[in-house]
């Protein structure tokens, strides 16, 4: 009888141990899945935040040179944050051609290409000096991302004549890295010179309606 009681107690203890282990494994598995899902959500959110700056310009045909400078500065910050420079802070050919390096194409030419193996890339004061000069040289230009101007018109809205700019959207203006889903390039074009007389925000500021044609 005593042996039977001991056997039952041992069996009970074994069962409890198995249940505790099973519960621990279940909790650990659930926690692991929860953590994995949270990490995925955080990663997706981080990607969205980083890409949002570039995406915000897509489809616009009224971008000022100061905004282009902001795009360039943001792209450089992302590249620097990702360690895309050598020990001396320089931009080498190898780093420049790496898939994760964010490029800013202006009329088909990447702004950062001029800095390959240049000391002006690592020196923030010199880099800022170059960017300020670019803004001064192009302060009358208007830029477009992912769209081109197709025409102008006038509309009568409640008895008031309003100017309208028609635009056509162009795909693939913001380039996405296929593996990371992060932006690794943006294509910016200038509004043609023959349109600037009619399309002048700096003096007239009358073309404030944009419609997809």
N, C-alpha and C positions, 0 to 999 in steps of 0.2 A: 504494500500500500504506500509505504514511504517512498519506495523507488518510483512508483507510478506518479506520485505527487511531484517528485523532483523532475521527472521526465516532462510532465505537463508544464512545470514552471520554466524549464529550459526551452521547451518548444515555444512557450509564450514569449520568452525573452528573444528567442531567435526571430519569431514573427514580427515582434515590435521593431527589432533591429532592421529587418528587411523593409518594413513599412517606412521607418525613418529614413533609411538610405534611398528608398524609392521616392519619398517626398522631397528629399534634398536634390536628387537628380532632376525631378520634375521642375522644382523651383529654379534650379540652376539653368535648365534648358529654356524655361519661359523667360527668365531674366536675360539670358543670352540673346534670345530672339528680340526681346524688347529693346535691349541695348543696340542690337544691330539695326533695328528699324529706326531708332532715334538717330543713330549715326548716319544712316542713309538720308533721313529727313534733313539733318543739319548740313550734310554735304550738298544736297540738292538746293537747300536754301542759300548756302554760301555761293554756289555756282550762279544762282539767279541774281543775287546781289551784285556779284562781280560783273555779270553780263549786262545788267540793267542799264548801266551808264552808256554803253555802246548802243544797245537796242533803242534807247530813247531818241537817238538821232536818225534812226532808220525811217526813210520815207519823207524826210524834211528837205525843203529846197530854200530855206531861209536862214542858213547857219552862218554866223559871223565868225571872223577870224579869231576872236577871243575864245569862242567855243571850240574851234579847232585846236587852239593852244591847250585848252583844258583836256581835250581828248589825248593829245600828245603827252601831257604831264601824267595823266592817269595811266596810260599804257606803260610809260617808263616806270611808274611806281609799281605796277603789277610785275614787270620784268625784274625790278630790283628786289621786290619782296620774294620772288621765286629764285633769287640767287643767280640770275642770268647775266653774270659778268664774271671776269676772272679775279684773281686775288688782288690785282692792282685796280680793280674797278673798271677795267676796259672791256669794250665789246669786241670780241674776236669773231672771225668768220664762222667758226664752229658753233659758238653760242648764238650768233645771229641767225644761223640756219637751223637751229633746233626747233622742233615742232611747237614747243610751248611759248616761243618768243612772240610777243604781240607786236604786230607791225601796223603802221598808220600810213596807208597809201594816199597820196595827194596827187591827183591827175596821173595815177599809175606809178608814181615813184615813192618808195617808202622813205619817210622822213628820217628814220634811224640809220639808213644805209650810209649816210655821210659820216657817221661816227665810228665805223669799223676801224679798230686799232687807233682811235684818236683819244688824246688826253682830255678833250673837251666833253666827252661823255661822262667821265667819272667826276669831273669838277662841276659841282652844282651851280656855281656862280657863272662859269663859262657857258654851261648848257642853258641857263636862264637868259644869259646875254644873247645867245643865238636865237632863242625863241622870241625874245622881245624884238629883235631885228626882223624876224619873219613876220611878226604882227605889224610892225611899222611899214614894211614893204608891201603888205597885202591888206592894209586896213580898209580899202575900198571894195574889196572882193566879197562876193556872197558865195556860199558853198552848198553843195547838195550831197546827200547820202541816200542811196537806194531809190532815187527818183530823178527824172529830168523834166524840164519845163516844156510843155507842148503848146502853150498859147496863153493869150490874155483875153479878158472880156469885161463887159460892164453889165451889172444887173440892177434892176429897179426893185429895191426892197423897201416896201412901205413908203413909196414916193421919193426915196433917197437912192441916188446912183452910187453903187459900190463896185470897186474894182475886184476882179477875180483872177487868180493865177491857176491855170490848169496844169496838172502834172501827171506823168505816167510813172508807175512804180517799176523798179528794176530789182530782180531777185539777186541774192548772193552778195549783197553789199557788206554784210557783216559775216566774217568767216569764223566758223566754229571748228575746233579741234575734235575729230571724230572719236577719240578715246576719252578725253576728259570732259567734253561738252562745254569747255570754256572758250570764250572768244579769243582768237589768236590773230585777228586782223580786221581792219575796217577800211573800206574804199570811199574816199572823199573826192568829189569833183567840183570845179569852180563853175559858176554860172557863166555862160559865154558872154564875151564882151559886148556883142551886138544886142544883148537883152538888158544890159545894165542901165541904159537910159530910161527904160520903162520900169525897171525892177530895182528901184533904189530906196532901200529902207532907211538909209542914213539921213536923207534929206526930206523925203516925202512921207515915208511910213504909211503909204496908202494901200499897198498890196498886202492885206492881212487876212485874206480869204484864199484858201488853197483847196482845190477840188481835184479828185482823181478823175482823169479823162479817159 
